[in-house]
Amino acid sequence: MTNQVEGDSLSREIEALNNEIKELEKQKKECLQKLIELRSQEDPKTGKFFPEQIFSLQQEKLRLEVEIDLRRKKINRLTYEI
């Protein structure tokens, strides 16, 4: 009985982590879209650049990738516990 409860608990935790991954991937996609927009708006002829915004978005994208990776690794650890 206890193993069943623990298994259900782990399953719920894995499901929650998968939902978090989906949300983080959505945020990453939005971040990439903003990066593409900013880069397409840059114009070297007129001196129109967005270095701070682009750098900030690149950092955010990397942060999101790390968060996604951490959750995937946690899912793997939980899966091995089952």
C-alpha positions as CSV (number, residue, x, y, z in Angstrom):
1,M,0.0,0.0,0.0
2,T,2.8,2.4,0.9
3,N,4.6,1.7,-2.4
4,Q,1.4,2.5,-4.3
5,V,1.0,5.9,-2.4
6,E,4.7,6.7,-3.1
7,G,4.3,5.7,-6.8
8,D,1.2,8.0,-7.1
9,S,3.1,10.8,-5.4
10,L,6.0,10.4,-7.7
11,S,3.7,10.3,-10.7
12,R,2.1,13.5,-9.7
13,E,5.4,15.2,-9.1
14,I,6.6,14.0,-12.6
15,E,3.4,15.4,-14.1
16,A,3.9,18.7,-12.4
17,L,7.5,18.9,-13.6
18,N,6.3,18.1,-17.2
19,N,3.8,21.0,-16.9
20,E,6.6,23.3,-15.7
21,I,8.7,22.2,-18.7
22,K,5.9,23.0,-21.1
23,E,5.5,26.5,-19.6
24,L,9.3,27.1,-19.6
25,E,9.5,26.0,-23.3
26,K,6.6,28.4,-24.1
27,Q,8.6,31.2,-22.4
28,K,11.7,30.2,-24.3
29,K,9.8,30.3,-27.6
30,E,8.5,33.8,-26.8
31,C,12.0,34.9,-25.9
32,L,13.4,33.6,-29.2
33,Q,10.7,35.4,-31.1
34,K,11.6,38.7,-29.4
35,L,15.2,38.1,-30.3
36,I,14.4,37.5,-33.9
37,E,12.2,40.7,-34.0
38,L,15.0,42.8,-32.4
39,R,17.7,41.5,-34.7
40,S,15.5,42.1,-37.8
41,Q,14.9,45.7,-36.6
42,E,18.6,46.5,-36.4
43,D,19.9,48.7,-39.1
44,P,23.6,49.3,-39.4
45,K,23.2,52.1,-42.0
46,T,21.2,54.2,-39.5
47,G,23.1,53.0,-36.4
48,K,20.0,51.4,-35.0
49,F,21.1,48.6,-32.6
50,F,19.6,46.9,-29.5
51,P,22.7,45.4,-27.8
52,E,21.4,45.5,-24.2
53,Q,18.0,44.1,-25.1
54,I,19.4,41.3,-27.2
55,F,22.0,40.4,-24.6
56,S,19.3,40.4,-21.9
57,L,17.1,38.1,-24.0
58,Q,20.0,35.8,-24.7
59,Q,20.7,35.5,-21.0
60,E,17.0,34.8,-20.4
61,K,17.0,32.1,-23.1
62,L,20.0,30.4,-21.5
63,R,18.4,30.6,-18.0
64,L,15.2,29.0,-19.4
65,E,17.3,26.2,-21.0
66,V,19.0,25.5,-17.7
67,E,15.7,25.4,-15.9
68,I,14.2,23.0,-18.4
69,D,17.3,20.8,-18.2
70,L,17.2,20.7,-14.4
71,R,13.5,19.6,-14.5
72,R,14.3,16.9,-17.0
73,K,17.1,15.6,-14.9
74,K,14.8,15.6,-11.9
75,I,12.2,13.6,-13.8
76,N,14.9,11.1,-14.7
77,R,15.9,10.7,-11.1
78,L,12.3,10.3,-10.0
79,T,11.7,7.7,-12.8
80,Y,14.6,5.6,-11.6
81,E,13.2,5.7,-8.1
82,I,9.9,4.1,-9.4
